Amino acid sequence: MASTRIPLYRVKGTHYECAHTIGTITREKIHHRIAEDFASLSALFAFIQTEYGLQLHRNFIETIRLLYPWYWDEICGLADGSEVPLEQILVLNFLNETQTAYKLLEEKQRLNSTNDKSINETGAKGCTTVLLNRKDTNTFSLLHNEDHAAALYLSAYLVEADIQSSEYDNGTRQSPNEKFIAYCYAGSIPGNAFGANKYSFAFAMNGLYPNYVGHCRLPRQIVNRALFAVRNEKDLDNLLRISPVAFGFCINGAFYRQQNYLLNYEIGPNLKTDNDNYISKCLIINNDQKIDQRNDECETALNYLVHYNHYERLNKVIIEQKSLQSTHSRWRRGQEFGELFTINDAINLLGDNENESFPIFRNSSKIDDTLTLCTVHFNFNTSQLLIYQHNPKYNNQPSFIYNLTDLFN
């Protein structure tokens, strides 16, 4: 059973109908999130009323409605069901892009007026992910700390959605049939945390933080939402090629009933070419697969990979935000653990809190106000999703266990 802190809601219907139902159910959670994080959100609510902020969102909306109108319907359904103003729901769904655009504008204005070159900590709300694919310990798993603002600690939830296809553009297009489980932030459509779909694709996201925003492109949230419709690896690769992203993110996942390796993608907007993305793909293979490496442009990692919130392979082509102390501190601490062999090794890393300012399991310090909302384990050998609402290093009993094969029914 789901814990009371992380409830599970089940919905069925069209994209709009499912989102409307969720909006109605989670109305109080959305209000709670906004109230608890109002110190930072209020500046963004004001920013999108300016000519620059309004145009930024209008361009996003136009691109979404052109490429993925069914996900625009979800955003509208969420706003209608919750009775929260659409403008505020848009900020919650376009959060990374809006926040970065606002900070860049604010920084430019400050430099012009004061010559103050100080840089505030940005990009702090990111996650840590471990991918394990080992024959020697019979481990085929993805483990992940879901980190974000403390305002989400009591307002995030799980949704199991069975979404029916609808016609668009006078019947010339149809939205996808989807069935998935997803961990969701109050006020946001699914996608930017973790989940799994009926095609055996399970994934967890890490935020990445370019020091720029691509205008007239798709917000990260929309491309992440589309992951629940992908059927196979080829479908996923194509999605990332044809969906011009406005910001950065990292996908960690597996088509666990189709392939016996794990996937890691780093994605970011390539502003040098219209509608193009920077994409770096890495396969996490085991020793038995080492002699059968594929002849494409993928990189490979042997047995395991740990990813944080900075570009490790695209860092030479993407300019990142300057002050990312948390991710680099967690990366340095992770290096001290050495090679990871077992699920217990991964849990010990994800539960580590030795660095008081920037621990891997984040508990909100004076410097870093982010919390680890939960820790998730996709065990692909058993087809289970396990969620820990406390630090699994000290309490290894999951609060929620979900049989992923339920999605195939």
C-alpha positions as CSV (number, residue, x, y, z in Angstrom):
1,M,0.0,0.0,0.0
2,A,1.1,3.6,-0.7
3,S,2.1,5.6,2.4
4,T,-0.1,8.4,3.5
5,R,2.6,10.9,2.6
6,I,2.8,9.6,-1.0
7,P,-0.7,8.5,-2.0
8,L,-1.5,6.7,-5.2
9,Y,-4.4,7.9,-7.4
10,R,-5.8,5.9,-10.3
11,V,-7.4,7.7,-13.3
12,K,-8.8,6.7,-16.6
13,G,-10.0,8.7,-19.6
14,T,-8.7,11.2,-22.2
15,H,-5.7,13.3,-21.6
16,Y,-7.9,16.2,-20.5
17,E,-10.2,14.1,-18.4
18,C,-7.4,12.4,-16.5
19,A,-5.6,15.7,-15.8
20,H,-8.9,17.3,-14.7
21,T,-9.6,14.5,-12.2
22,I,-6.0,14.8,-10.8
23,G,-6.4,18.6,-10.6
24,T,-9.6,18.1,-8.6
25,I,-8.1,15.5,-6.3
26,T,-4.8,17.4,-5.7
27,R,-6.2,21.0,-5.4
28,E,-5.2,21.4,-1.8
29,K,-1.7,19.9,-2.5
30,I,-1.2,22.5,-5.3
31,H,-2.2,25.3,-3.0
32,H,0.1,23.9,-0.3
33,R,3.1,23.7,-2.7
34,I,2.6,27.3,-3.9
35,A,2.2,28.6,-0.3
36,E,5.2,26.8,1.0
37,D,7.4,27.9,-1.9
38,F,5.9,31.3,-2.4
39,A,9.1,33.2,-1.6
40,S,10.6,31.9,-4.9
41,L,7.5,31.4,-6.9
42,S,6.1,34.9,-6.4
43,A,9.0,36.5,-8.3
44,L,8.3,34.1,-11.2
45,F,4.5,34.8,-11.1
46,A,5.4,38.5,-11.5
47,F,8.0,37.8,-14.2
48,I,5.5,36.2,-16.5
49,Q,3.4,39.3,-16.4
50,T,6.2,41.3,-18.0
51,E,6.4,41.6,-21.7
52,Y,9.5,39.4,-21.8
53,G,8.1,36.7,-19.5
54,L,4.7,36.7,-21.2
55,Q,6.3,36.2,-24.7
56,L,8.5,33.4,-23.4
57,H,5.4,31.4,-22.2
58,R,3.4,32.3,-25.3
59,N,6.2,30.8,-27.5
60,F,6.3,27.7,-25.4
61,I,2.5,27.3,-25.6
62,E,2.5,27.7,-29.4
63,T,5.2,25.0,-29.8
64,I,3.4,22.6,-27.5
65,R,0.1,23.0,-29.3
66,L,1.8,22.5,-32.6
67,L,3.8,19.3,-31.7
68,Y,1.9,17.8,-28.7
69,P,-1.5,19.3,-28.3
70,W,-2.7,16.4,-26.1
71,Y,-0.2,17.5,-23.4
72,W,-1.4,21.0,-23.7
73,D,-4.9,19.6,-22.9
74,E,-3.4,17.9,-19.8
75,I,-2.1,21.3,-18.6
76,C,-5.5,22.9,-19.2
77,G,-7.2,20.0,-17.5
78,L,-5.0,20.3,-14.5
79,A,-5.7,24.0,-14.2
80,D,-9.5,23.6,-14.7
81,G,-9.7,20.8,-12.2
82,S,-7.7,22.5,-9.5
83,E,-9.1,25.9,-10.2
84,V,-5.6,27.3,-9.9
85,P,-4.9,30.1,-12.4
86,L,-3.5,28.7,-15.7
87,E,-0.6,31.2,-15.5
88,Q,0.5,29.7,-12.2
89,I,0.1,26.2,-13.5
90,L,2.3,27.2,-16.4
91,V,5.1,28.4,-14.1
92,L,5.0,25.0,-12.3
93,N,5.3,23.1,-15.6
94,F,7.8,25.5,-17.2
95,L,9.7,25.9,-13.9
96,N,13.3,25.4,-15.1
97,E,13.0,27.6,-18.1
98,T,11.1,30.3,-16.3
99,Q,13.5,30.4,-13.4
100,T,16.6,30.4,-15.6
101,A,15.2,33.2,-17.9
102,Y,14.3,35.3,-14.9
103,K,17.7,34.8,-13.2
104,L,19.6,35.6,-16.4
105,L,17.6,38.8,-16.9
106,E,18.0,39.7,-13.2
107,E,21.8,39.1,-13.4
108,K,22.1,41.2,-16.6
109,Q,20.2,44.1,-15.0
110,R,22.3,43.9,-11.8
111,L,25.6,43.8,-13.8
112,N,24.5,46.8,-15.8
113,S,23.6,48.8,-12.7
114,T,26.2,47.8,-10.1
115,N,29.0,45.9,-11.8
116,D,28.4,43.2,-9.1
117,K,29.7,40.0,-10.5
118,S,28.7,37.7,-7.7
119,I,26.7,34.6,-8.7
120,N,24.0,33.0,-6.6
121,E,23.6,29.2,-6.2
122,T,21.4,27.9,-9.0
123,G,20.4,24.5,-10.2
124,A,20.4,23.1,-6.7
125,K,17.2,21.0,-7.0
126,G,18.6,18.0,-8.6
127,C,18.8,14.2,-8.1
128,T,21.3,11.4,-7.8
129,T,20.9,8.1,-9.9
130,V,22.7,4.8,-9.8
131,L,22.4,2.3,-12.7
132,L,23.6,-1.2,-12.1
133,N,24.0,-4.0,-14.7
134,R,26.2,-6.7,-13.3
135,K,26.5,-10.4,-14.0
136,D,28.9,-11.1,-11.1
137,T,26.3,-10.0,-8.5
138,N,23.2,-10.7,-10.7
139,T,22.0,-7.1,-10.4
140,F,19.9,-5.3,-12.9
141,S,18.5,-2.2,-11.2
142,L,18.0,1.6,-11.3
143,L,18.1,3.4,-8.0
144,H,17.4,7.1,-7.6
145,N,17.1,9.9,-5.0
146,E,14.2,12.2,-6.0
147,D,15.3,15.6,-4.8
148,H,13.4,18.9,-4.9
149,A,12.0,21.8,-2.9
150,A,10.8,21.1,0.6
151,A,7.4,22.3,-0.5
152,L,6.9,19.1,-2.3
153,Y,7.6,16.8,0.6
154,L,3.9,16.6,1.6
155,S,2.4,17.4,-1.8
156,A,3.9,14.9,-4.3
157,Y,2.0,11.8,-5.2
158,L,1.8,8.7,-7.5
159,V,-0.6,8.4,-10.3
160,E,-1.5,5.3,-12.3
161,A,-3.1,6.6,-15.5
162,D,-4.9,4.7,-18.3
163,I,-5.2,7.3,-21.0
164,Q,-7.4,6.8,-24.1
165,S,-6.5,8.2,-27.5
166,S,-8.3,11.2,-28.9
167,E,-8.5,12.8,-32.4
168,Y,-6.7,16.1,-33.1
169,D,-6.4,18.4,-36.1
170,N,-9.8,17.4,-37.6
171,G,-9.1,13.7,-37.3
172,T,-5.7,13.8,-39.0
173,R,-3.8,13.0,-35.8
174,Q,-4.4,10.9,-32.8
175,S,-2.9,11.1,-29.3
176,P,-1.3,8.0,-28.0
177,N,-3.0,5.4,-25.8
178,E,-0.9,5.4,-22.6
179,K,-0.8,3.4,-19.4
180,F,1.8,4.3,-16.8
181,I,2.7,4.9,-13.2
182,A,4.4,8.2,-12.4
183,Y,5.6,10.2,-9.4
184,C,4.3,13.7,-9.8
185,Y,4.8,17.1,-8.3
186,A,1.6,18.9,-7.3
187,G,0.6,21.3,-10.2
188,S,2.7,19.6,-12.8
189,I,1.9,17.0,-15.4
190,P,3.8,13.7,-15.1
191,G,7.3,13.1,-16.4
192,N,10.0,15.1,-14.7
193,A,10.6,12.6,-11.8
194,F,10.3,8.9,-12.3
195,G,7.9,6.3,-13.6
196,A,7.2,3.4,-16.0
197,N,4.9,2.6,-18.9
198,K,3.1,-0.4,-20.4
199,Y,5.9,-1.0,-22.9
200,S,8.4,-1.9,-20.1
201,F,10.2,1.5,-20.2
202,A,11.1,2.6,-16.7
203,F,13.1,5.8,-16.1
204,A,14.2,8.4,-13.6
205,M,15.2,12.0,-14.5
206,N,18.1,14.1,-13.4
207,G,18.0,17.9,-14.0
208,L,20.8,19.5,-16.0
209,Y,21.3,23.2,-16.1
210,P,22.5,25.1,-19.2
211,N,23.1,28.7,-18.7
212,Y,20.6,29.6,-21.3
213,V,17.0,28.9,-22.4
214,G,15.9,28.0,-25.9
215,H,12.9,30.1,-26.9
216,C,10.2,28.8,-29.3
217,R,11.0,25.3,-28.2
218,L,9.5,22.6,-25.9
219,P,9.9,23.0,-22.2
220,R,11.6,20.1,-20.5
221,Q,8.4,19.0,-18.9
222,I,6.7,18.3,-22.2
223,V,9.4,16.1,-23.6
224,N,9.7,14.3,-20.3
225,R,5.9,13.7,-20.4
226,A,6.2,12.2,-23.8
227,L,8.5,9.5,-22.4
228,F,5.4,7.6,-21.2
229,A,4.4,7.0,-24.8
230,V,7.6,5.5,-26.2
231,R,7.4,1.9,-27.2
232,N,11.1,1.0,-27.7
233,E,14.6,2.4,-27.9
234,K,14.3,3.4,-31.5
235,D,11.1,5.3,-30.6
236,L,12.9,7.0,-27.7
237,D,15.8,8.1,-29.9
238,N,13.4,9.5,-32.5
239,L,11.5,11.4,-29.8
240,L,14.7,13.1,-28.7
241,R,15.7,14.0,-32.2
242,I,12.4,15.5,-33.3
243,S,11.5,17.4,-30.1
244,P,13.5,20.6,-29.8
245,V,14.1,21.2,-26.1
246,A,14.3,24.5,-24.4
247,F,16.4,23.3,-21.5
248,G,18.5,20.4,-20.2
249,F,17.8,17.0,-18.6
250,C,19.2,13.5,-18.2
251,I,17.2,10.3,-18.7
252,N,18.2,7.1,-16.9
253,G,16.2,4.1,-17.9
254,A,15.7,0.7,-19.4
255,F,13.3,-1.2,-21.7
256,Y,13.7,-4.0,-19.2
257,R,11.6,-6.6,-21.0
258,Q,13.2,-5.8,-24.4
259,Q,16.9,-5.4,-23.7
260,N,19.4,-6.4,-21.0
261,Y,21.3,-3.2,-20.7
262,L,20.6,0.3,-19.2
263,L,20.4,3.7,-20.9
264,N,21.7,7.1,-19.9
265,Y,21.1,10.2,-22.1
266,E,22.3,13.8,-21.6
267,I,20.1,16.3,-23.5
268,G,20.4,20.0,-24.1
269,P,19.3,22.6,-26.6
270,N,21.6,23.3,-29.5
271,L,20.9,26.9,-30.3
272,K,23.3,26.9,-33.3
273,T,20.8,25.0,-35.3
274,D,17.1,25.5,-35.4
275,N,15.1,22.7,-33.7
276,D,18.2,20.7,-32.9
277,N,19.4,19.1,-29.6
278,Y,22.7,18.0,-28.2
279,I,22.3,14.3,-27.4
280,S,24.8,12.0,-25.7
281,K,23.8,8.4,-25.3
282,C,25.5,5.9,-23.1
283,L,24.7,2.1,-22.6
284,I,25.5,0.5,-19.3
285,I,26.5,-3.0,-20.2
286,N,27.8,-6.0,-18.2
287,N,30.9,-8.1,-18.7
288,D,29.1,-10.6,-20.9
289,Q,28.0,-7.8,-23.2
290,K,31.4,-6.2,-23.5
291,I,32.4,-8.3,-26.5
292,D,29.2,-7.4,-28.3
293,Q,29.3,-3.6,-28.3
294,R,27.1,-1.9,-30.9
295,N,28.5,-0.1,-33.9
296,D,26.6,3.1,-33.4
297,E,27.5,6.4,-31.8
298,C,26.7,5.3,-28.2
299,E,29.3,5.4,-25.5
300,T,29.4,2.5,-23.0
301,A,29.9,2.2,-19.3
302,L,30.8,-1.2,-17.8
303,N,28.7,-2.6,-15.0
304,Y,27.5,0.6,-13.4
305,L,27.1,4.4,-13.8
306,V,26.3,7.1,-11.3
307,H,24.8,10.4,-12.6
308,Y,24.3,13.7,-10.8
309,N,23.2,17.1,-12.1
310,H,26.0,18.3,-14.4
311,Y,27.0,17.4,-17.9
312,E,29.7,14.7,-17.9
313,R,29.8,14.1,-21.7
314,L,28.4,17.3,-23.2
315,N,30.2,19.7,-21.0
316,K,32.4,20.8,-23.8
317,V,29.5,22.0,-26.0
318,I,26.9,23.2,-23.4
319,I,27.6,26.2,-21.2
320,E,26.4,25.3,-17.7
321,Q,25.3,27.6,-14.9
322,K,28.3,28.7,-13.0
323,S,27.4,27.8,-9.4
324,L,26.4,24.2,-9.1
325,Q,28.1,23.4,-5.8
326,S,25.7,20.6,-4.7
327,T,26.1,18.4,-7.8
328,H,29.9,18.7,-7.8
329,S,30.1,18.0,-4.1
330,R,27.9,14.9,-4.4
331,W,30.0,13.8,-7.4
332,R,33.2,14.1,-5.4
333,R,31.7,12.2,-2.5
334,G,30.5,9.5,-4.9
335,Q,34.0,9.0,-6.2
336,E,35.2,8.1,-2.7
337,F,32.8,5.0,-2.8
338,G,34.7,3.5,-5.7
339,E,33.1,0.7,-7.8
340,L,29.5,-0.3,-7.0
341,F,28.6,-4.0,-7.0
342,T,25.3,-4.5,-5.3
343,I,22.0,-2.9,-4.5
344,N,23.3,-2.4,-0.9
345,D,26.3,-0.5,-2.3
346,A,23.9,1.8,-4.2
347,I,21.7,2.4,-1.1
348,N,24.8,3.2,1.0
349,L,25.8,5.9,-1.6
350,L,22.3,7.3,-2.0
351,G,21.8,7.4,1.8
352,D,25.1,9.1,2.4
353,N,25.0,12.3,4.5
354,E,28.6,12.9,5.5
355,N,28.8,16.3,3.8
356,E,26.7,18.5,6.1
357,S,26.3,21.3,3.5
358,F,25.7,19.1,0.4
359,P,24.9,15.5,1.4
360,I,23.9,13.0,-1.2
361,F,20.7,12.2,0.8
362,R,19.6,15.7,1.1
363,N,18.0,16.9,4.3
364,S,17.8,20.7,3.8
365,S,20.8,22.6,5.2
366,K,21.4,26.4,5.6
367,I,23.2,26.4,2.3
368,D,21.1,23.8,0.4
369,D,17.3,24.0,1.0
370,T,16.5,20.9,-1.1
371,L,15.1,17.7,0.3
372,T,15.3,14.1,-0.8
373,L,11.6,13.5,-1.2
374,C,12.0,9.7,-1.5
375,T,14.4,7.1,-2.8
376,V,13.2,4.7,-5.6
377,H,14.4,1.3,-6.7
378,F,13.4,-0.2,-10.0
379,N,14.4,-3.9,-9.7
380,F,14.2,-5.2,-13.2
381,N,15.0,-8.8,-12.2
382,T,11.8,-8.9,-10.2
383,S,9.8,-6.3,-12.2
384,Q,9.1,-4.2,-9.1
385,L,9.1,-0.5,-8.2
386,L,10.0,0.0,-4.6
387,I,9.8,3.5,-2.9
388,Y,11.4,4.5,0.4
389,Q,10.0,7.5,2.1
390,H,12.9,7.7,4.6
391,N,16.7,7.2,4.1
392,P,17.0,3.6,3.0
393,K,20.5,3.4,4.5
394,Y,18.9,3.4,7.9
395,N,15.4,2.0,7.1
396,N,15.5,-0.5,4.3
397,Q,11.8,-1.3,4.4
398,P,10.0,0.2,1.4
399,S,6.9,2.1,2.1
400,F,5.4,1.2,-1.3
401,I,5.9,-1.8,-3.6
402,Y,4.4,-1.8,-7.1
403,N,4.3,-4.8,-9.5
404,L,5.3,-3.3,-12.9
405,T,3.6,-6.2,-14.7
406,D,0.3,-4.6,-13.6
407,L,0.8,-2.1,-16.4
408,F,0.7,-4.8,-19.1
409,N,-2.9,-5.8,-18.2
